Amino acid sequence: MNGALRKAMGEIGHGIDPRAWAQVHPWLTLAAASVAGFVTAAAVVPSEEDQLLKRLKKLEKSLDDSKYQKEAERRKDAATDGKKSRGTLGFIGSEIFKIVRPMVVSMLSAAIAPAVGGDEKDAAAASAAATADPAYDETAPS
């Protein structure tokens, strides 16, 4: 039994030996080796199109990541400031309100003071005191 197994293994080894095939059929062995090499290369190495698609996916991912990262940083900055970012119209509206606010306060205080029972001098003093915000006082030293 042991001898038969050794003999079978030896015959298999001689049958698989490409040197013996090359001696008997050199051109057929060369063609088979070439075909095996091309098939292996096609299976292992990706095509140029596959390589370009892979590179394109990496670029798209990096662009998407940077876009999401910038958006996250913008949201983080807005959250740390405690203010929401305003558009152009919001900015213009808030500036107009800052300009008009002293005039509105002055008009309201002038209208309310005589109704309360004070005289015109008290109304003028109340109006001046109401609009005496240092942020809007042009005569206050900076």
C-alpha positions in Angstrom: 0.0 0.0 0.0 2.8 2.4 1.0 4.7 1.6 -2.2 1.7 2.2 -4.4 1.1 5.6 -2.8 4.7 6.6 -3.5 4.5 5.5 -7.1 1.3 7.4 -7.7 2.8 10.6 -6.2 5.9 10.2 -8.4 3.8 9.9 -11.5 1.7 12.9 -10.6 4.9 14.9 -10.1 6.2 13.9 -13.5 2.8 14.7 -15.2 2.7 18.2 -13.7 6.4 19.0 -14.5 6.5 21.8 -17.1 10.1 21.0 -18.0 9.0 17.6 -19.4 6.3 19.3 -21.4 8.7 21.9 -22.8 11.0 19.2 -24.0 8.2 17.4 -25.9 6.1 20.4 -27.1 8.1 23.6 -26.7 5.7 25.9 -28.7 2.6 24.6 -27.1 4.2 25.1 -23.6 5.2 28.7 -24.5 1.7 29.5 -25.7 0.1 28.0 -22.6 2.4 30.0 -20.4 1.6 33.2 -22.3 -2.1 32.6 -22.0 -1.8 31.8 -18.3 0.2 35.1 -17.8 -2.4 37.2 -19.6 -5.3 35.7 -17.8 -3.6 36.2 -14.4 -2.7 39.8 -15.2 -6.3 40.5 -16.4 -7.7 39.0 -13.1 -5.2 40.7 -10.8 -4.5 44.1 -12.3 -7.5 46.5 -12.7 -8.1 48.1 -16.1 -7.2 51.7 -16.7 -10.9 52.6 -16.7 -11.3 50.9 -13.3 -8.3 52.7 -11.9 -9.7 56.1 -13.2 -13.1 55.3 -11.7 -11.5 54.5 -8.4 -9.5 57.7 -8.4 -12.6 59.7 -9.4 -14.5 58.2 -6.4 -11.7 59.2 -4.1 -11.8 62.8 -5.4 -15.6 63.0 -5.1 -15.4 61.7 -1.5 -12.7 64.2 -0.5 -14.7 67.0 -2.1 -17.8 65.9 -0.3 -16.0 65.5 3.0 -14.5 69.0 2.7 -17.9 70.5 1.9 -19.5 68.7 4.9 -16.5 69.7 7.0 -16.9 73.4 6.1 -20.6 73.3 6.7 -20.0 71.7 10.1 -17.4 74.3 11.0 -19.8 77.1 9.9 -22.5 75.7 12.1 -20.1 75.3 15.0 -19.0 78.9 14.7 -22.6 80.1 14.5 -23.5 78.0 17.6 -20.5 79.3 19.6 -21.4 82.9 18.8 -24.9 82.4 20.0 -26.2 84.2 16.9 -27.7 82.8 13.7 -26.1 84.0 10.6 -28.2 86.7 8.9 -28.6 87.4 5.3 -28.0 90.7 3.6 -31.6 91.9 4.1 -31.4 90.9 7.8 -28.3 92.9 8.3 -29.8 95.9 6.5 -33.0 95.7 8.5 -31.1 95.5 11.9 -29.0 98.6 10.9 -32.1 100.5 9.9 -33.7 99.6 13.2 -30.7 100.8 15.1 -30.9 104.1 13.4 -34.7 104.6 13.8 -34.9 103.4 17.4 -33.9 106.7 19.1 -36.4 108.6 17.0 -39.2 106.2 17.9 -38.3 106.3 21.6 -38.3 110.1 21.4 -41.6 110.3 19.7 -43.2 107.9 22.1 -41.9 109.6 25.2 -43.0 113.0 23.8 -46.4 111.7 23.2 -46.7 109.9 26.6 -45.3 112.7 28.8 -48.1 115.3 28.3 -50.8 112.6 28.7 -49.3 111.7 32.1 -49.8 115.3 33.3 -46.3 116.8 32.9 -45.6 120.1 31.1 -43.7 120.5 27.9 -40.3 121.0 29.6 -40.7 117.6 31.4 -41.6 116.0 28.1 -38.5 117.4 26.4 -36.3 116.3 29.3 -37.8 112.8 29.2 -37.3 112.6 25.5 -33.7 113.6 25.8 -33.1 111.2 28.6 -34.7 108.3 26.6 -32.5 108.9 23.6 -29.3 109.5 25.6 -27.9 106.1 24.8 -24.1 106.4 24.7 -23.9 104.0 21.7 -25.9 106.5 19.7 -24.8 109.8 21.3 -22.7 111.6 18.7 -21.4 114.2 21.2 -20.1 111.6 23.7 -16.4 111.0 23.7 -15.3 107.7 22.1 
